Amino acid sequence: MSGSGGAVSRRTADRSGEALADPSFVLSRGVVMLFAVACGAAVANVYFSQPLLVTMGHDLSMSPSLVGGVVTLTHVGYGLGLFFLVPLGDMVDRRRLIVVQLLLLVLALAVVAAAPTAAMLLLGMAATGLLAVVTQTLVAFAASLAPPAGRGRVVGLVTSGVVTGILLARTVSGLLADLAGWRSVYLASASLTALLALVLHRVLPRHGDTPPATLRYGRLLRSTITLFAREPLLRIRALFGLLVFAAFSTLWSSVALPLSEAPYFLSHSAIGALGLVGVAGALAATAAGRLNDRGLSRRTTGIALALLTASWLPLSFTRDSLWALVLGVILLDLAVQAVHVTNQTLIYALHPDAGSRLIGGYMVFYSIGSATGAIAATSLYTVAGWGAVCALGAAFSCLGLALWAFTRHSTPDPVVPGAASCDTP
């Protein structure tokens, strides 16, 4: 590899068993930013619907509980994609896989945009979630193209695209819906996705990233399950992921309901702008990463889960004060992102050679938690109101804190190389 040019030299395989890229390909900063934009655009499709639920329900005559199924099925599809589609990146050419998934995602978005009935909408949302996992394949591809010395920087930049996509999704969808209706959100996304598929087809290397032929699809799926059976830390961290994202989804899948009613009657764009408050979550991710590098992963998890539990107190005053809502959102997003980053850091340290399968399996639990929170919150709001929704979110948070208290001594966290061991057992 040339020092400043960034050309990626070809070898048979790196230590993870993954073939490296075409020697003629140069991973420039512009290409890295293209990866980041594609990741953000893909993952945003999972979150576009949250400020639009009320309007979707009115347009297609859906009951409140059925409206909750929009978010739930999107996350269920995403969870299935994490387990069944992401491993394909370890056995086929990633460039071809990414382009095919993006084109299929265009079709799914078109189905959503044109849906004449609730059934077609739900089918399109499930397919959208399933195919949005192309984000994980893009991250893995970017990492494989990066020189070892600069891999962390590349993955960090690409992951920033994921965070930005999540944070901006609600704002963008709210603005577009106010300007041209909720269907315009998915038409615009389909157009952008098609453009990205064309650009990535032209820019990404054609060959050289295909892993060794010894990898088989069934073996990859079985190995993911085997890792869960063998690693107690993975199981515990997956449960943390499930509970914190159930709390996260409890808020974000239902907060549009009280804000669109008296006394606020907020517009789509105003509700969507609330997602910008989640920028604090990105800041928390940076701080949590630094704390993990210092060997403070367990302490970081405990503090974050305590903050997550406390966030539901100001959130319960949403109908009385938007400032209380903003404070609660900041605390909740800080806490969820801190736990999520800590989880991923510790899981990667278990088996770096199986990183994609470990994270894919962990993210399945993320999707289960998100789907559970969404359907439970919207159904509970219908029968018991916002106070009951906040009690549900607090219950998920308290379960996470209790799990941390009961397991923090029984399963030591892996030591981060070069870090001082600051956490007490």
Secondary structure, DSSP 8 states (H G I E B T S, - for coil): --TTT-B----S--TTS-----TT-B--HHHHHHHHHHHHHHHHTTTTTGGGHHHHHHHTT--HHHHHHHHHHHHHHHHHHHHHTGGGGGTS-HHHHHHHHHHHHHHHHHHHHH--SHHHHHHHHHHHHHHTTHHHHHHHHHHHHS-GGGHHHHHHHHHHHHHHHHHHHHHHHHHHHHHH-HHHHHHHHHHHHHHHHHHHHHHS-SSS----TT--HHHHHHHHHHHHHH-HHHHHHHHHHHHHHHHHHHHHTTTHHHHTSTTT---HHHHHHGGGGGHHHHHHHHHHHHHHHTT-HHHHHHHHHHHHHHHHHHHTTTTT-HHHHHHHHHHHHHHHHHHHHHHHHHHHHH-GGGHHHHHHHHHHHHHHHHHHHHHHHHHHHHHH-HHHHHHHHHHHHHHHHHHHHHHTTTS-----TT-------
